[in-house]
Amino acid sequence: MAPSGPSAGDFSDERELLTRVQAGDSGAFDLLVQRYLPKARLTARRLTQTQDDADDLVQEAFLRALERIGTFDTSRAFEPWFTRLLVNLGLDWRRKQMVRRTEDHDPETFAGGTLPDRETERSELRSALQRALEQLPERQRLIVTLFEIDGHSTEEVARMLNVTQVTIRWHLHQARKALRETLKGWIE
C-alpha cells in the first residue's frame, strides 16, 4: 500500500526509504515520489500558474533530487530539502520566462446543492484573492503560499529559502498587511 502522506510518525520510515534510495533502490524512490507528489504539484502550480508547466517543474525537481540524493543527510527530513529544491527551480523557471502567461479561467465545480449566487460569490472571492496574491512581491507571495496555504512552519520556510525566521515573519507581516488592504472590500 502506498503512503498517503507524511506525518510526524513517518520520519523513521522516511529515513529507511532514503537509505534504500541512496543504496540504489528505485522502488524506494518511487515511494518517496508518491508521498510528496501531491504537495509538490500544488507548490509548483503556484509558482508556474499552469498545470503543464507545474508538472514539468515537479518532474525536474524529482530528477534533481534523485541526482543529489547521495549527498542528502538522512538524519534530516526530506520534505523541506525537496521543497527548497523545487522552489529554487521554480524561481529560476520564472526568471527565464520572457512573456508573462495568463491563465484561462477554469471555474471550479461545486458539489450539488450550491446556489448559483453563492458559487459566483466564491468564484469572485477566489479570483480577488488570486489577484491580491499576484500583486505581492514574488518573495512575499512565495512565503505566504508556503506558510499559509501549504502549512509549513516559519522554521521550515526559512530553511527552504535560506533566510532567517525573522525575515520570514517580517515578509508574512508585510504580505498580510497588503492583502488586508487589497481585500478590504471583501473583509466584513
C-alpha positions as CSV (number, residue, x, y, z in Angstrom):
1,M,0.0,0.0,0.0
2,A,1.4,3.4,-1.0
3,P,1.9,6.0,1.7
4,S,-0.9,8.6,1.8
5,G,1.3,11.4,3.1
6,P,4.0,12.3,5.6
7,S,3.3,12.7,9.3
8,A,5.5,13.0,12.4
9,G,5.4,9.2,12.9
10,D,6.7,8.6,9.4
11,F,10.2,10.0,10.0
12,S,11.8,6.6,10.7
13,D,10.1,5.1,7.7
14,E,11.3,8.1,5.6
15,R,14.8,7.6,6.9
16,E,14.7,4.0,5.9
17,L,13.4,4.9,2.4
18,L,16.1,7.5,2.0
19,T,18.8,5.0,3.0
20,R,17.4,2.5,0.5
21,V,17.3,5.2,-2.3
22,Q,20.9,6.1,-1.5
23,A,21.7,2.3,-1.9
24,G,20.2,2.4,-5.4
25,D,16.6,1.1,-4.7
26,S,14.4,2.7,-7.3
27,G,11.3,1.3,-5.7
28,A,12.0,3.2,-2.5
29,F,12.4,6.4,-4.6
30,D,9.0,5.7,-6.2
31,L,7.5,5.6,-2.7
32,L,9.1,9.0,-1.8
33,V,7.7,10.4,-5.1
34,Q,4.2,9.1,-4.3
35,R,4.4,10.5,-0.8
36,Y,5.4,14.1,-1.8
37,L,3.9,14.4,-5.3
38,P,0.5,16.0,-4.4
39,K,2.1,18.7,-2.3
40,A,4.9,19.3,-4.8
41,R,2.3,19.7,-7.6
42,L,0.5,22.3,-5.5
43,T,3.6,24.3,-4.8
44,A,4.8,24.1,-8.4
45,R,1.4,25.2,-9.7
46,R,1.6,28.3,-7.5
47,L,5.0,29.1,-9.0
48,T,4.2,28.4,-12.7
49,Q,0.4,29.2,-12.9
50,T,-0.3,26.4,-15.4
51,Q,-0.6,22.7,-14.6
52,D,1.5,21.6,-17.6
53,D,4.4,23.8,-16.5
54,A,3.9,22.7,-12.9
55,D,4.1,19.0,-13.9
56,D,7.3,19.7,-15.8
57,L,8.8,21.5,-12.9
58,V,7.9,18.8,-10.4
59,Q,9.4,16.2,-12.7
60,E,12.6,18.2,-13.0
61,A,12.7,18.6,-9.2
62,F,12.4,14.9,-8.5
63,L,15.1,14.2,-11.1
64,R,17.4,16.7,-9.4
65,A,16.6,15.2,-6.0
66,L,17.5,11.7,-7.3
67,E,20.8,13.1,-8.8
68,R,21.7,14.7,-5.4
69,I,20.2,12.1,-3.1
70,G,23.7,10.7,-2.4
71,T,24.7,13.9,-0.6
72,F,21.4,14.1,1.4
73,D,21.8,13.8,5.2
74,T,19.2,11.1,6.2
75,S,19.1,12.4,9.7
76,R,17.1,15.4,8.4
77,A,13.6,15.5,7.0
78,F,13.3,15.1,3.2
79,E,10.3,17.4,2.6
80,P,12.0,20.8,3.5
81,W,15.1,19.8,1.4
82,F,13.0,18.8,-1.5
83,T,10.6,21.8,-1.3
84,R,13.6,24.1,-1.3
85,L,15.0,22.4,-4.4
86,L,11.6,22.7,-6.1
87,V,11.1,26.3,-5.1
88,N,14.6,27.3,-6.4
89,L,13.9,25.5,-9.7
90,G,10.6,27.3,-9.9
91,L,12.1,30.7,-9.2
92,D,14.7,30.0,-11.9
93,W,12.0,29.0,-14.3
94,R,10.0,32.2,-13.6
95,R,13.1,34.4,-14.3
96,K,13.6,32.7,-17.6
97,Q,10.0,33.4,-18.8
98,M,10.1,36.2,-21.3
99,V,6.3,36.6,-21.6
100,R,4.0,36.6,-18.7
101,R,1.4,33.9,-19.2
102,T,-2.2,34.4,-18.3
103,E,-4.2,31.5,-17.0
104,D,-7.5,30.7,-18.7
105,H,-10.4,30.9,-16.3
106,D,-11.0,27.4,-15.0
107,P,-14.2,27.6,-13.0
108,E,-14.4,25.1,-10.2
109,T,-17.5,23.0,-10.0
110,F,-19.0,22.7,-6.6
111,A,-20.8,19.7,-5.3
112,G,-24.6,19.6,-5.8
113,G,-26.7,21.9,-3.7
114,T,-24.7,25.1,-4.0
115,L,-26.8,28.0,-5.1
116,P,-25.5,29.8,-8.2
117,D,-25.2,33.1,-6.4
118,R,-23.0,31.6,-3.7
119,E,-21.0,29.8,-6.3
120,T,-20.4,33.1,-8.1
121,E,-19.5,34.8,-4.9
122,R,-17.0,32.1,-4.0
123,S,-15.5,32.3,-7.5
124,E,-15.2,36.1,-7.3
125,L,-13.6,35.8,-3.9
126,R,-11.1,33.2,-5.1
127,S,-10.3,35.5,-8.1
128,A,-9.9,38.5,-5.9
129,L,-7.6,36.6,-3.6
130,Q,-5.5,35.3,-6.5
131,R,-5.2,38.9,-7.9
132,A,-4.2,40.1,-4.5
133,L,-1.6,37.4,-4.1
134,E,-0.3,38.3,-7.6
135,Q,0.2,41.9,-6.5
136,L,2.6,40.9,-3.8
137,P,6.3,40.9,-4.5
138,E,7.4,37.4,-5.6
139,R,9.2,36.5,-2.4
140,Q,6.3,37.5,-0.2
141,R,3.8,35.6,-2.4
142,L,6.0,32.5,-2.1
143,I,6.4,32.9,1.6
144,V,2.6,33.3,2.1
145,T,1.9,30.3,-0.1
146,L,4.4,28.1,1.7
147,F,3.3,29.2,5.2
148,E,-0.4,29.9,5.0
149,I,-1.5,27.6,2.2
150,D,1.0,24.7,2.3
151,G,1.2,24.7,6.1
152,H,5.0,24.9,6.6
153,S,6.4,26.4,9.8
154,T,8.4,29.6,9.7
155,E,11.4,27.5,10.5
156,E,10.8,25.2,7.5
157,V,10.2,28.1,5.2
158,A,13.3,29.8,6.4
159,R,15.4,26.7,5.7
160,M,13.8,26.3,2.3
161,L,14.6,29.9,1.3
162,N,17.9,30.1,3.2
163,V,16.9,33.1,5.2
164,T,16.2,33.7,8.9
165,Q,12.9,33.1,10.6
166,V,12.8,36.8,11.5
167,T,12.9,37.6,7.7
168,I,10.1,35.2,7.1
169,R,7.9,36.7,9.9
170,W,8.6,40.2,8.5
171,H,7.6,39.2,5.0
172,L,4.5,37.5,6.4
173,H,3.6,40.6,8.3
174,Q,4.0,42.9,5.2
175,A,2.2,40.5,3.0
176,R,-0.8,40.2,5.3
177,K,-1.0,43.9,5.7
178,A,-1.0,44.3,1.9
179,L,-3.6,41.6,1.5
180,R,-5.9,43.1,4.1
181,E,-5.7,46.5,2.2
182,T,-6.3,44.9,-1.2
183,L,-9.2,42.7,0.1
184,K,-10.8,45.3,2.4
185,G,-14.0,45.3,0.3
186,W,-14.3,41.5,0.9
187,I,-13.5,41.6,4.6
188,E,-16.5,42.4,6.7
